[in-house]
């Protein structure tokens, strides 16, 4: 099984790699916000690059592909910029 670890959130997190996606500057997802109306379960569309700049710090290599990472048995994708992960054995 291919595992990656990331520490961008202030603590080590491990994920299974399912594949790769578009670059962080191209890949978009719907982000829930506090301003989202209750009936709108998903909020505004944002790129991975924008999300990381808001939450953590600006990416140095936003042109690199994102890693499609899964946590445990969850099927929810965590799109991680390649520069914030390291491959684990």
C-alpha positions, 0 to 999 in steps of 0.5 A, a space after each residue: 500500500 502506498 502511504 504518504 505523510 504530511 505535517 502541514 496541519 501542525 501534526 503528522 497525518 498519514 494517508 493512502 494514495 489513490 492517485 493523482 489529480 490536476 495541479 493545485 492551481 487548477 484543481 477546484 472543489 466546493 468548500 463549506 464556509 460559515 457564510 454558506 446557507 443551511 440549504 447549501 451544503 457546499 459553499 463556494 468553489 475554490 482551488 487547492 492553491 487558494 485553500 492552502 494559502 488561506 489555511 496554512 501558507 502559500 504554496 511554492 510549487 502550485 503547478 505540481 499535481 495534487 495527491 488523491 489521498 484517503 484517510 483509513 477506510 474513508 472514501 472522501 478525497 483529501 487533495 494534497 499538494 505534492 510539496 506537502 507530502 513525503 512518501 512512507 514505507 
